[in-house]
């Protein structure tokens, strides 16, 4: 199992294009979920949206930009 480095959540998510993914360590789960919810509200005019999945086998959080 490879250790995923912690990284800044907001800048990482804002830089995603549609269909791209970002992977975060499970320790950042709460920050990722809160940031995704906030970005959905702030960027509603451009229809920014994402999907968050937890992989407990690899201890990661996967975010996919869907719109």
KOLNU-423002 format. One record per residue (C-alpha): residue number from 1; residue in one letter; x, y, z. Coordinates in nm, 2 decimals, padded with zeros to 4 digits, always signed. Example, Ala and Ser with C-alpha at 12.3 -4.5 7.8 and 13.67 -1.06 7.14 Angstrom:
+-----+----+--------+--------+--------+
!   i ! aa !     c1 !     c2 !     c3 !
+-----+----+--------+--------+--------+
!   1 !  a ! +01.23 ! -00.45 ! +00.78 !
!   2 !  s ! +01.37 ! -00.11 ! +00.71 !
+-----+----+--------+--------+--------+
//
This chain:
+-----+----+--------+--------+--------+
!   i ! aa !     c1 !     c2 !     c3 !
+-----+----+--------+--------+--------+
!   1 !  x ! +00.00 ! +00.00 ! +00.00 !
!   2 !  x ! +00.14 ! +00.34 ! -00.10 !
!   3 !  x ! +00.11 ! +00.63 ! +00.13 !
!   4 !  x ! -00.08 ! +00.93 ! -00.02 !
!   5 !  x ! +00.07 ! +01.27 ! +00.08 !
!   6 !  x ! -00.15 ! +01.53 ! +00.23 !
!   7 !  x ! -00.22 ! +01.82 ! +00.00 !
!   8 !  x ! -00.43 ! +02.14 ! +00.00 !
!   9 !  x ! -00.79 ! +02.05 ! -00.07 !
!  10 !  x ! -00.94 ! +02.36 ! -00.21 !
!  11 !  x ! -00.68 ! +02.44 ! -00.47 !
!  12 !  x ! -00.66 ! +02.07 ! -00.58 !
!  13 !  x ! -01.04 ! +02.05 ! -00.63 !
!  14 !  x ! -01.07 ! +02.38 ! -00.81 !
!  15 !  x ! -00.80 ! +02.28 ! -01.06 !
!  16 !  x ! -00.99 ! +01.96 ! -01.16 !
!  17 !  x ! -01.14 ! +01.95 ! -01.50 !
!  18 !  x ! -01.45 ! +01.75 ! -01.58 !
!  19 !  x ! -01.38 ! +01.38 ! -01.56 !
!  20 !  x ! -01.05 ! +01.42 ! -01.37 !
!  21 !  x ! -01.00 ! +01.28 ! -01.02 !
!  22 !  x ! -00.80 ! +01.37 ! -00.71 !
!  23 !  x ! -00.69 ! +01.13 ! -00.44 !
!  24 !  x ! -00.65 ! +01.23 ! -00.08 !
!  25 !  x ! -00.56 ! +01.03 ! +00.24 !
!  26 !  x ! -00.85 ! +00.92 ! +00.45 !
!  27 !  x ! -00.74 ! +01.15 ! +00.73 !
!  28 !  x ! -00.86 ! +01.44 ! +00.51 !
!  29 !  x ! -01.21 ! +01.30 ! +00.46 !
!  30 !  x ! -01.39 ! +01.57 ! +00.66 !
!  31 !  x ! -01.20 ! +01.85 ! +00.50 !
!  32 !  x ! -01.27 ! +01.71 ! +00.15 !
!  33 !  x ! -01.64 ! +01.67 ! +00.21 !
!  34 !  x ! -01.68 ! +02.01 ! +00.36 !
!  35 !  x ! -01.48 ! +02.17 ! +00.08 !
!  36 !  x ! -01.68 ! +01.99 ! -00.19 !
!  37 !  x ! -02.01 ! +02.11 ! -00.03 !
!  38 !  x ! -01.88 ! +02.47 ! -00.01 !
!  39 !  x ! -01.75 ! +02.47 ! -00.37 !
!  40 !  x ! -02.08 ! +02.33 ! -00.50 !
!  41 !  x ! -02.25 ! +02.64 ! -00.35 !
!  42 !  x ! -01.99 ! +02.89 ! -00.44 !
!  43 !  x ! -01.94 ! +02.77 ! -00.80 !
!  44 !  x ! -02.31 ! +02.70 ! -00.87 !
!  45 !  x ! -02.32 ! +02.95 ! -01.16 !
!  46 !  x ! -02.08 ! +02.74 ! -01.35 !
!  47 !  x ! -02.25 ! +02.41 ! -01.24 !
!  48 !  x ! -01.94 ! +02.28 ! -01.06 !
!  49 !  x ! -02.01 ! +01.94 ! -00.91 !
!  50 !  x ! -01.82 ! +01.64 ! -00.79 !
!  51 !  x ! -01.86 ! +01.29 ! -00.65 !
!  52 !  x ! -01.68 ! +01.17 ! -00.34 !
!  53 !  x ! -01.59 ! +00.80 ! -00.28 !
!  54 !  x ! -01.41 ! +00.65 ! +00.02 !
!  55 !  x ! -01.18 ! +00.35 ! -00.04 !
!  56 !  x ! -01.13 ! +00.20 ! +00.31 !
!  57 !  x ! -00.91 ! -00.08 ! +00.17 !
!  58 !  x ! -00.65 ! +00.17 ! +00.06 !
!  59 !  x ! -00.74 ! +00.45 ! +00.31 !
!  60 !  x ! -00.81 ! +00.71 ! +00.05 !
!  61 !  x ! -01.08 ! +00.95 ! -00.05 !
!  62 !  x ! -01.14 ! +00.98 ! -00.43 !
!  63 !  x ! -01.30 ! +01.29 ! -00.57 !
!  64 !  x ! -01.42 ! +01.30 ! -00.93 !
!  65 !  x ! -01.54 ! +01.62 ! -01.10 !
!  66 !  x ! -01.86 ! +01.54 ! -01.28 !
!  67 !  x ! -01.97 ! +01.88 ! -01.41 !
+-----+----+--------+--------+--------+
//
